[in-house]
Each structure stands twice: as structure tokens, then as C-alpha cells.
Amino acid sequence: MTIDAGRPLTGQPAVGPSPLGQPVIDSHGAPAGPPARAGRASFGRAALGRAGRAALLATGRTPVPDAIEPIVEAHRRHHPHADLTLLSRAYRTAEASHRGQLRKSGEPFITHPLAVTMILAQLGAGTTTLVASLLHDTVEDTEMTLAQVSAEFGPEVAYLVDGVTKLEKVDFGAAAEAETFRKMLVATGDDVRVMVIKLADRLHNMRTIRHMKPASRIRIAKVTRDVLIPLAERLGIQVLKVELEDIVFATLHPEEHARTRALVAAHEAEPDTVLQPFAQALTRQLAESGVAASVTVRARHCVSVHRFLLKRAAAAGPDGRPQGLRPADFGRLLVTVEENADCYAVLGELHTCWTPLPGEFKDFVAAPKFNLYQSLHTAVTLAGGEVAEVLVRTRQMHRVAEFGVVALGDPLVPGGQPGEPERADGADPARPGWLSRLLEWQQETPDPDTFWSALTADLSDDREITAVTEDGLTLQLPAGASCVDAAYLLGEETGHRCLGARVNGRLVALSTVLGDGDVVAVLTEQAGPGPGAEPSGPAPGWLECTRTPAARLAIERWLAEHPAGAREPAPEPAPAAGPPPGRPPGFPPAPVTARGERSPVAVPGRPGAPVRLARCCTPVPPDVVVGYEIRGGAFAVHRVGCPAGERLREAGRSPVVPDWVPGVCPPCGFRVTLEAQALNRPRLLADLTAVMSAEGIGIVSAAVEPPQDLQVRHTYTIELPTPGTLPLVMRAMLRVSGVYDVYRAGLPRLPPAGRGE
């Protein structure tokens, strides 16, 4: 459907009549019929005015001003019981306020709010929305104040008018446009009708854009392309989005638009020998099967045809040359039925009687899109090799697909107005999920330039995906979002503590792009001791795989607050001088090692016996250890559970239970072997060795196994200056991006009750 409330522009796409038979209004505020065609009469404003007055008198209704009679007629088609008293008063107020003002085209200014209100009436907007639309420029362009609007028309209307009122450049300078959109989006968060009015306002301005200077046309068209069209898509208002796309295309790419329009015109001049016969055959087949349905051919709009043209040109045909458009590329079939079950009945007939194309079926009925869109999509092969696309939906789905949130009724009236459709389960037109996320991150971007760039980036992709956590929480993310985006969507603290992710049961890299329906689990580091323990934080490389502004802003803020190298290295241990604090009085002197050095382990009953810490399990205080006597009267000390120590026991060696000597450390430090499990990525080895060196330890050796299934294991043997350094090193390694487990080597792994020691 096309909302026709203005003239076709020179060099811009012609707008066809409304398929729903709704009245239209030209840029002067007068009703305008569809483009002149043979055999059809065109009625002037006077004729329609007389007809409108006669109709109102015949029904006993209070007459309304002539200028809004077409608006009233369109409005009553959707809201037959609407009270028009406030609407008439709003028109008289707007007309008096704008009297004497002219648009750049030289037309009276009142033609603009009339045209915008007509667009909204055709969409089916409520009376309050139409009242606010008539007044939407009064506060901005006249002497009328917001307080006056509130006093005369109520706070609800005043809120809508304020939401679409631009901020003054005198106050905000170059940031006025960005801050105006910020203000508008915040207002939309409370009442989605603010953005609906803005979209209708922009549509009429785009229809009359030829009166602007060339530089202004380009600037306005780009803002419309980057912000307004994505917003129309996210609100599901397809009829506005389609026309805005075509006008922007004509404005920014006039030559390509002219070529595409010429192709469309040439196709329309020829009889339809593909889609129309297919529609008739499908209608007969459904009637024979007892499925009540309406089958129509929907022509593609100009931008859609152009996209198909580019798609064909990029694909080589049987002769190896780029392909041109085929007759079926200019449109597709729309099948509308009454019940959801009928959609699948139509699909069954289609796939039984015609050959479906593999991979072209999409079920948006069972899983609606983020903008509430529902339809079955499929494509079948016709005789002669033509491929026809088919959409199947109920009449209610069709209304929502065309009018989006407007079709859901007034968001501030519980249950909507009489005769309005029921809302989809979980649908909240006053606060869609994407809007909630946008409102959250915009609070963190006071800088207008940063906000504007983040907004355009967030809106650049009009698709969203739904992921589910292993706990059953639903995550709505833009297409292309990664595991990092999912982590920060769960909360900034979760994102800062993120170590890795598991998608559909498999460990994946944090940069992995999520798909629709993926089950994701975010793996986080354990919280440090104390309530104020700071998380390890993100790595700079995470910015390369973020898609959502919220994640990007949180990461950039962390990196700015925690510059590289800011953390102080661990203090060097002071050499022991005498018995350390806490050593019991009379504790025997520390024994010596096999090389005559002071040993950190004492064997009961064997004072002075040489002791060697086993290299297989690398014991460190306060590990529970066991000793075995070996050749030369020395003792080898193993951690309890070490396989090598168990073999000594099995060989008949008698175990002893040695004690750690407090404060004694080998001259070269305690040697420990650590293993790190990680998701493979570039610079992982460099990052791990860097964080270990920052803790003041020496790395004796490092080994990296070949990666398997995106996972890799690193083994490091290090020397600790003190036993207390070990947990610090392990926590530092866990902070490295991609590392999801760090553990001591030498003992059999236990079930994952925790990370590290």
C-alpha cells in the first residue's frame, strides 16, 4: 500500500492510488485523487466539499471545517465513533496560528500540517494523534506556547507536540539536529506516537523537497536514509518506509532512479504473462481445496526493483554474462487469509502443486520479526523457469505489516479502542526492545557527535536476531552482534568479567557472530575478594567485534579509565631476616636442600635431611604434600594425589608427612607449572606472557599445543618469588581475553567446581 498525500514530484517516483481506497490530499490541503487514468473522473476540492457536507448533514453529525473533511472521512474509516470536536478546534487553532506564513513553495503553511494529518489518518492513527499532528508546528513556528497547547488541548497532546518540536540552533548550534533526535527518541520511549508523527512529517517534507536548495536536499535525504527510514522499519510502518526509500533514491541517485523507473514503466506497458496467470491458477487451486483466500499481485517499489537489478547483474547467467530483470522480478504474490492455520494450508497447496525453491522458505508467523512483522515467505518455480515469490498472511497480519505500531492502537489506552486489533503477545508499542536498548546507551553519550555516530551505526542494519541464554533469558540483538554484545546486554559488570562464551553447547571465541535462535552462555571470571573487587575488564581487541553502541561505549569508557600499564607491579618480597612473623617460638631451623640451600620443607624426625620439591607436580605452600625417601637419604616432596608419588608408594616407599617452613623460599623461587585453556586468537601467547611478567615472575618455559576446535592449551613453567604470588598470577591469566580456565599441572583434573585455586 502507498499512502498518497501529495503530488508525484518531478524526478521522483510517482505515487499510486491507495489499495484500500482511502482519500488523498495534495500539498495544498485539498483532496487529490489518484494519478489521472483513462475512464476515471477527477474530483476537485469544491465537489468533495459539497459531498462531505451533504454526508455530514444526512447523518446528523456536527459539520467540520471544509479543509479537514477528507481527513475526517479517512479517520472515520478506522474510528467510526471518534469525537471530532477537538479535531475541529485543533484545525482552527493551527490555521489561525499559521495564518500569513508561507512554505518555501509559496503555499500557505497550513497545507503542511493538513497533509501530515491526512497521512496519519490514512494509517489509522487515533484522534489524539491527529490533533497533535495539526498542532505539531505551532510551538516551533508560531507565537503559541507549549503551556497554551496543554491548557487548551490537554497534557497528552502537549507531550506529543513537544516531542516533535525542534531545538533551536541559537541554543545548540551545530549539535541542534543531533540533540533534537535525542529528545525525540527519549519522548518516543514514553509514547511511540511521537516518532509516528515525525515520520509522517518527514514524508510530506520529502514529497516537497524539490523546493529546497540542492545542498539542503542532499543533507535532508541522507538524514532520512540513515535515521528516519530505519526507524520506520523498526516501527513496522512499511507504507511510509517504502515511499521514503523511493524519494531518497530519486534525490541522491537521480540517474539510477530514472533508469529503474524506465524499466518499471516498460514492464507495466506490457501484459503480465507470468504473475497474473499464476495468481489466477493459485486462486482456483485454493478454492478447490476449500481455503478462503484473496490472491493479489503486489508490484515492487522502485528501490526494491533496483536491488533486484543489482542482484541479477552480479550473478552470471547460463551464457556467463550478467543477467537482466525477469518478468517475475517486478512483483510478488500476496495471499491473505482469515486464520493462522489457513496460512499453512496455503503453503501446503503451494508446495504440493508447484516446486518450492530450497532455502527460500521463512516462517515469520511462528517467529515474528522484531518489528512485529508476520508472514510466511516462500518461492516456487513456474513453467518456463520463472521464480515467483509468495507472501502468505492473515488480514490482521497484513494490517500490522503495513501500518506497524499504528495498527496496535493507542498505547496509552488499555486494550485499544473498539474495533482495533488485539496486540501481539509481548508486543509493547510504547517501548519496543530495540528502543529500550537505544535509550539506555544514549544516556552514556553526552557528546552530540558521539551520539549521532552511535545512532546511525545502531540503525544501519534493520534486522535483529533473538538469542536465548542457557537460563532461558531472551536477548534481542542486532544482526551481526557477537558474544561480546551479548555479554554487555546482560549487564556492564557481566561484560567486564567476560572470559569466553559457549554457543549451542560449544566453546567459541568472543568475536563469534551470533545467529538467530542461538543458545548462548557467557563465561565470566570469579569475583575477587571483597565487595568492591574490580573486574579484570575488557581488552582493546573487543572493540573490533562489537556491534551494539552500548557494548562499545562501555568498553571505551573502561579502557579510558584503565590505561595500559596503569596497574602497579606486585612488590618485591623482602628477604627473610630471622624468624618471620607468626613463626612459633622454638621452631627448628629450616633444613637444607640437596644442594645445601635452606629448604622450605621440614621432614619430622629427620632434621637437616635434604629435601627436593618434585618437578612433576610443583608443590607450593600451602599445598598438602607427602614425602618419599629416595637415594642418598634425601626426600622427594609431592602434592597429595600426584601420579608419580603414587607410583613411589606402590613401589614400597614409606610416605612421610612433611611440614612447610614459614617464610622460607628457595633462592630461585617456587617453580610451578600452569596450564591455560583458551579460545585461539592472534597475540594470545604475547598477552599471556605479558600479564605474567607484570606480576614480577620469571618464565622458565612455555609450550603451545596445536589448536583443536578453536581451543588451544598453553603450558607455562614459572618461578614465584613468594607462594602468595600464585593466585595473583592465575587471576591475571584469567583476565586475558579468550582464556577461560587456568589450573595447576601435575594432578588429575577434577569436575569443574571452580576456576583455578
Secondary structure, DSSP 8 states (H G I E B T S, - for coil): -----S---TTS------TT----B-TTSSB--SS--TT-----HHHHHHHHHHHHHHHT-----GGGHHHHHHHHHH-TT---HHHHHHHHHHHHHHTT-B-TTSSBTTHHHHHHHHHHHHHT--HHHHHHHHTTTHHHHSS--HHHHHHHH-HHHHHHHHHH----HHHHGGGHHHHHHHHHHHHHHH-THHHHHHHHHHHHHHHTGGGS-HHHHHHHHHHIIIIIHHHHHHTT-HHHHHHHHHHHHHHH-HHHHHHHHHHHHHHHHS--SSHHHHHHHHHHHHHHTT---EEEEEE--HHHHHHHHHHHHHSB-TTSSB----GGGGEEEEEEESSHHHHHHHHHHHHHHSEE-TT--EETTTS--TT----EEEEEE-GGG-EEEEEEEEHHHHHHHHHGGGGG--TTSTT-STT-----TT--TTS-HHHHHHHHHHTT--SHHHHHHHHHHHHS---EEEEEETTS-EEEEETT-BHHHHHHHT-HHHHHTEEEEEETTEEE-TT-B--TT-EEEEEE----SSTT-------GGGGGG--SHHHHHHHHHHHHHS-TT-S----------SS-TT--TT-----BBTTSSB-SEE-TT-TT--EEE-TTT---TT--EEEEE-GGG-EEEEETT-HHHHHHHHTT--EE--EE-TT---TT-EEEEEEEEEE--TTHHHHHHHHHHHTT-EEEEEEE---BTTEEEEEEEEEESSTTHHHHHHHHHHTSTTEEEEEESSS-----SSS--
